Amino acid sequence: MDCAVVIDTNVGIVSNGKHDKASVDCIAACIRALDGARAGVVVIDDAMRIMDEYRRHLSPKGQPGAGDAFFKWLWDNQGNTARCRQVTITPIGGSSSDFAEYPMDPALATFDPSDRKFIAVARASGLDPDILQATDSKWWQLRDDFQRCGLKVEFLCPELMNGTGERR
């Protein structure tokens, strides 16, 4: 993967084998995506919102899982602009979940506030990154709306997108 990516936390969680509905194929797809991300540019926000969420679900020690190893790698490389791009996103009205960079599209108005940072970061980056998503079927339900807004979401575990995927 030679491109830029924004990675939802659930990709690391699945890579660690910590999602009860994730198949072996889903886990393998997430591990491959994280491995591939190391060859490109991972986009995060400069206020540590994404890293803080990763830290709540992944181990910064880099073990025992592949998601933990990725988080340690990202932590170690967050200042390496060849591998990580930190972008500024602008909170609206002191909110921790509404950002100026988030699309003002009525179809996306009720989207999960805790996931809006990933979309805002993708749009603020100017890199046209793929957003990697593993288990959250709410993203799948809005896939056409995201695409219409110029966002590229890559669903790593499409078998979980039948409404049984859980938000993480």
ChimeraX attribute file (.defattr): number of C-alpha atoms within 10 A of each C-alpha:
attribute: neighborCount
match mode: 1-to-1
recipient: residues
	/A:1	14
	/A:2	10
	/A:3	15
	/A:4	24
	/A:5	29
	/A:6	25
	/A:7	26
	/A:8	22
	/A:9	26
	/A:10	24
	/A:11	27
	/A:12	28
	/A:13	23
	/A:14	28
	/A:15	27
	/A:16	22
	/A:17	20
	/A:18	15
	/A:19	18
	/A:20	8
	/A:21	15
	/A:22	19
	/A:23	15
	/A:24	12
	/A:25	12
	/A:26	23
	/A:27	24
	/A:28	18
	/A:29	19
	/A:30	28
	/A:31	23
	/A:32	15
	/A:33	20
	/A:34	24
	/A:35	16
	/A:36	15
	/A:37	24
	/A:38	20
	/A:39	14
	/A:40	16
	/A:41	22
	/A:42	24
	/A:43	28
	/A:44	27
	/A:45	21
	/A:46	15
	/A:47	13
	/A:48	11
	/A:49	17
	/A:50	20
	/A:51	18
	/A:52	11
	/A:53	13
	/A:54	21
	/A:55	16
	/A:56	10
	/A:57	18
	/A:58	26
	/A:59	18
	/A:60	19
	/A:61	12
	/A:62	16
	/A:63	15
	/A:64	11
	/A:65	19
	/A:66	24
	/A:67	30
	/A:68	23
	/A:69	22
	/A:70	23
	/A:71	25
	/A:72	19
	/A:73	15
	/A:74	20
	/A:75	16
	/A:76	11
	/A:77	16
	/A:78	19
	/A:79	12
	/A:80	12
	/A:81	12
	/A:82	12
	/A:83	17
	/A:84	21
	/A:85	23
	/A:86	19
	/A:87	18
	/A:88	15
	/A:89	24
	/A:90	20
	/A:91	16
	/A:92	12
	/A:93	9
	/A:94	9
	/A:95	10
	/A:96	14
	/A:97	17
	/A:98	19
	/A:99	21
	/A:100	13
	/A:101	20
	/A:102	23
	/A:103	18
	/A:104	11
	/A:105	12
	/A:106	9
	/A:107	12
	/A:108	15
	/A:109	11
	/A:110	8
	/A:111	13
	/A:112	13
	/A:113	13
	/A:114	13
	/A:115	17
	/A:116	19
	/A:117	25
	/A:118	23
	/A:119	21
	/A:120	24
	/A:121	27
	/A:122	29
	/A:123	20
	/A:124	20
	/A:125	20
	/A:126	10
	/A:127	14
	/A:128	16
	/A:129	22
	/A:130	19
	/A:131	20
	/A:132	22
	/A:133	23
	/A:134	33
	/A:135	30
	/A:136	22
	/A:137	22
	/A:138	16
	/A:139	21
	/A:140	22
	/A:141	13
	/A:142	14
	/A:143	17
	/A:144	15
	/A:145	16
	/A:146	19
	/A:147	11
	/A:148	11
	/A:149	15
	/A:150	13
	/A:151	19
	/A:152	19
	/A:153	21
	/A:154	17
	/A:155	23
	/A:156	22
	/A:157	23
	/A:158	16
	/A:159	18
	/A:160	20
	/A:161	19
	/A:162	10
	/A:163	13
	/A:164	13
	/A:165	21
	/A:166	16
	/A:167	14
	/A:168	16
